[in-house]
């Protein structure tokens, strides 16, 4: 996946799906399972891993960008990606 397309997809996903859940996630101190399931479906949880291991094959720079973008809208979601992947 081209970096520009990946970053655009991540930004759109973060705005549409992550941002609306951020306040609820924080106020209710809950795990945003709905968002995490969507991240799995989009391949976000496997960004830096090769496709033969079930990943997307993106670079670690792309992975770091994904954590940054998600964290901009919901720190919890960024940490979930980081903990899951690292």
N, C-alpha and C positions, 0 to 999 in steps of 0.2 A: 504494500500500500504506500502510495506516495505520501511523504511527510505533510505536504500542504493539505491533502485530503484528510489525512488522519487528524491533524490539528483542528481542522474545520469541523469534522464530525464530533470530536471531543468537546469543542466549545459549544456546539449546538446541543449535544446531549446534556452537558452540564447546565446550560441555561434552561432547557425544557424540562429535564427530569430531576436533576440534583438540586438546583437552587430552590424549587418549591418545597422540597422535603427537608431542607437544612434547618429551618426554624423548628419544625416538628421533631426532628431527630434530636436536636439539642434540648428543647423544652421537656420532651418526654423521656429523655435519656434512653433512646431506643436504637437498636441496630436497624439500619435502613435496608432490610432484606429485599424489598421491591427493587430498589436501585441497584443493589449488588447482583440480583438475578439479571437485570437488564445489561449490566456491565459484562457479565459472563456471556450472554447471548451475542453481544457486539464484539466479543473477543478482547475487550479491554483488560480482563484479568490475566490474559496470556500474551500481552504485548511483546515482551522481549524474548519469548521462547520460540524456537523453530517450529514450523508447522508439523513436522513428524513427531513432535512431542505435544501436539495439541495447541500450540501457540500461533501467533500471527507472524512472527519473524521480524518484528520492528526492532529498531536499535534501542540501546539503553538511553540514549538521548531522547528518543521519542517517549520512552517510558517515564523519564523524569519530567518531560513536558506534560504528560498526562496527569501525573501526580500534582503538578503545579496548577494546571487548569482546573482540575476537580477541587483542589483545596481552595482555590479562589472563591468558589461558590459554596463549599461545605468542607471544612477542615476534617470532619469525621470521615467523609467519603475518600478524601485524599489519603488519610492514614490507613483506611481499610485496603485501598489498592496497594499502598506501600508495604503493609504488613503481609498481605496475601502473596505478593510477588517477590519480596525480598526475604 
